[in-house]
């Protein structure tokens, strides 16, 4: 008998079930319309408001990037926001402005929002769920299309997002030198998707988890030259203070691409 397990990595942006359970639920409940693509995520960020972003931006970018990585064009978002009683209104205004700005950057509309307020101490200030809706454009990207000899490409530096949050939480001082990379990647994917076999955001578990899932799905061995991976000195040091390697660190605005050789 199989059981659901719960895992939480306090350095990442997303909390949820393991990938196997997530895939099972998605297959059972996902819409059957061939051209409709839906991706949903629940986002918990510590701290929820940080130097160059906040949980609202993380949620919008996370949902649209997950959807765009399938080869679809994101169109609309539905959001659920849980606010803790006592949250200052200026932070609420900051959150809504950030969501609006990130949605505009991604080229999507916020079609629906539901908000709930819970007692102080029950929500770590803010939780956000985001569901992105889009349309399929051509063949779907996925690990089943990865072939022996494909090149693995990362589109940005590893670990910046996690390092920024770690530094803020623990007072390390590196947050002034390394910023979160949180950004919508819809425009980038639209430009390059016709030349890709597979694309995946490096969220929870970072590049290492992305490679593990792809290798498992295709039963392939993946070779990576770690010396060639883009990692800033500040991010490496900040992560090392908490025993986290850049390969395992969450990125909020970088992709792992599998490109034909």
C-alpha positions, 0 to 999 in steps of 0.5 A: 500500500502506498501512503502520502508523505509530507515534506517541507524544505524551508529554503524553497518557495513551494510546499506540497506532496512528493512528485509521484503523488502530485502526478497521480492527483493531476492525472485524476483531476486535470481537464481532458480538453486537449488544448487547455492546460492548467497548472496550480501551486501553493506558495509559502515564502519565509520571509513573505516580503523580501528585498526585490519581491514578495510571495505574490510575485513568487506565486504568479511567476511560479504558476505561469512558468510551470505552465509555459514550460509545458509549451503552452501560452498562459492566459489567465490566473486564479488566486487564493490569498490567506491573510493573517489578522493584524497584517499591516495594510501597507503590506497588503497594498504592496502584495496586490501591486506586486501581483498586478505587476508580475501578471502584466510582465507575464502577459496574463490577466488575474481572472479570479481572486478569493481572500480569507483572513485567519487568526494571528499566528495561523498563516505566517502572515500570507499564503498564496495559491495560484492557478494558471490557465493557458492554451496548448501551442504545438507539441507538449514539452516533457521528459518523454521527449528527452533523447540521449545526447541532448544538451542541458542548459540553465538560463540563469544563476543557481541559488540566488533566490534561496540565498537571498531568503536565507541571508534575510532570515539569518541576518548574514548580510548577503541579501544586499549582494544577491537578489531573488531571480523571481521573474516570469519566463513566458517571453523566453519560452515563447521564443525558444520552445520550438527548439526544445525537447523539455523545459522545467523551472528549478523550484523546490529541490533546484536543479538536482531535483529537476535532473533526478525527475527527468532521469527517472522518467526517461531512465537515462544517466545525465552528466553535468559539469558542476564547474560550468554551472553559473553560481555567484560567490555570495550565493554559494557562501550564503547557502553553505552557511546552512549546509545547502548546495547551489544544485539543491537550491530553489530558483524562482526565475531560471529554467533547466532546458533540454536541447537537441545536440 
